[in-house]
């Protein structure tokens, strides 16, 4: 069974509540996505990031890039099973 989930985002609130640079876990929380999906978005270049090469805190992501991704992606394209 597939359930359509509509997340409405307050971009000003996201920008106010998060630092300029965030990590993978913070991105997951903002976007409401799994770790695997977040990693795919970063490694594929859909959300620009800096790969530090470390095992922990591997990605440095600009909050504005996450907001740009959320604005460009239709809300109804995110499905959950």
C-alpha positions in Angstrom: 0.0 0.0 0.0 1.4 3.4 -1.0 0.4 6.5 1.0 0.8 9.9 -0.5 2.4 12.3 2.0 2.2 16.0 1.6 4.9 17.9 3.5 4.4 21.7 3.4 7.6 23.5 4.1 8.1 26.9 5.7 11.4 27.8 4.0 12.0 30.9 6.1 11.6 28.8 9.3 14.0 26.2 7.9 16.6 28.9 7.2 16.1 30.5 10.6 16.3 27.3 12.6 19.4 25.7 10.9 22.9 26.9 10.4 24.3 27.9 7.0 26.1 24.5 6.7 24.5 21.3 7.8 25.2 17.6 7.8 23.4 14.5 6.4 21.3 13.9 9.5 20.0 17.5 9.6 19.2 17.3 5.9 17.3 14.1 6.5 15.2 15.8 9.2 14.4 18.8 7.0 13.4 16.8 3.9 11.8 13.9 5.8 13.7 11.3 3.9 15.7 8.1 4.7 19.5 7.9 5.1 19.8 6.0 1.8 17.8 8.6 -0.1 19.7 11.5 1.4 23.0 9.8 0.5 21.8 9.2 -3.1 20.8 12.9 -3.5 24.3 14.0 -2.3 26.4 11.5 -4.3 24.4 12.0 -7.5 24.8 15.8 -7.3 21.0 16.5 -7.0 21.9 18.4 -3.8 25.4 20.0 -4.0 27.7 19.2 -1.1 31.3 19.0 -0.1 32.6 15.4 0.5 35.2 15.6 3.3 36.2 12.0 2.8 35.7 11.2 6.5 33.6 8.3 7.8 31.6 10.5 10.1 30.4 14.0 9.2 31.3 13.1 5.6 29.1 15.7 3.9 28.9 19.5 4.3 25.7 20.8 2.8 24.5 24.4 2.4 21.0 24.9 3.8 20.1 27.0 0.8 20.9 24.1 -1.5 18.5 21.9 0.5 15.8 24.6 0.2 16.5 24.9 -3.5 16.0 21.1 -3.9 12.7 21.2 -1.9 11.4 24.1 -4.0 12.3 22.3 -7.3 10.9 18.9 -6.3 7.1 18.6 -6.4 5.7 17.7 -2.9 3.6 14.9 -4.3 6.6 13.1 -5.8 7.7 11.9 -2.4 6.0 8.6 -1.6 6.2 6.4 1.5 5.3 2.8 1.7 
